């Protein structure tokens, strides 16, 4: 009963009820129960469909099975084929003769892809609009021939073909255990990330997001850091949408060793105040996620050639998108095989300590483990007040190097208590 109530309260999108489960019997029960409850309120459930033959039979018996001559259903803006289990972006017909900024924006806005499954292709229209904004063209003035040629010969036809690409609907099982990978990347024009779930030797794209780079020029490492920040900002929504599925590990992956050194060390040795503030935001969100999940996301590195998010920042024509579709939709083979390349990587831009953290199987120690190690040998102090005073000075010195403002005496007291707990109650902890 509780599951049905949760579905009725949370899985209605306007007048569409969407539910999924690994157990067909449970789905059949939920269908019958939801139909009964809606009838009590005078709402008749209609136009139902399922990818399971038995449930379709029940719907046909009740007269609620959707019959409209098409083998697909409209689900949250996508076309879903129950027989094949495939999702398609709703086909659009973009007018190649659009010749002003207003017309080009109107045509490109026809593509509706809330999960950004076709982001490497569809993002190119945002890049084009960004260039038109930088040039300062008015809304209804003819754009220059080079931009018109880009829209007419390439972009409009590519956007019109997006509906021909099919994506798998099933990405993971809510009842299983898996991992979540967030691949981040940036270019001078855009930054973004792609999220993949990995479960039972199967990886699949679940969400992607990108933004056009600010008009005020930023350095490439700063944009790479903004891609990581964007991933962290979207992470709570992604986890909330997973339902009962809770990943055992979350990996934030970048192809920038400079950014990785910032993330692992927690410091930026430069006068880039904007980047330092973004790093503080990431650290704060990582700590909040750690409190909610019981672990913090780990930071990893991969070469650019192995980064699926690189397809976002490059921008692909439809032809190239088909070529790289397997990489975009499922990631590299090591994702599903479980043979992560962390342990064998060369990271010359990182300190030895940071390299050890990144290569470890779980590098959450950067937020918890290092705090638990004793900064000073406790046995050398005869009184608690002297220990607290000296430890406060050490913490104050470290925070000054990191350019962090905090209550150093409070942090020192917490550090001492944690260290003593780990020494005395090591087995229990």
Secondary structure by P-SEA (a helix, b strand, c coil): caaaaaaaaccccccbbbbbcccaaaaaaaaaaaaaaaaaacccccccccccaaaaaaaaaacccccccccccccccbbbbccccbbbccbbbbccccccaaaaaaaaacccccccccccccaaaaaaaaaaaaacccccccccaaaaaaaaccaaaaaaacccbbbbcccccccccbbbbbbbbcccccccbbbbbbcccbbbbcbbbbbccccccccaaaaaaaaaaaaaaaaaaaaaacccccccbbbbccccaaaaaaaaaccccccaaaaaaaaaaaaaaaaaaaaaccbbbbbbcccccccccccccccccaaaaaaacccccccccccccccccccccccccccaaaaaaaaccccccccccccccccccccccccaaaaaaaaaaaaaaaaaaaccccaaaaaaaaaaaaaaaaaaccccc
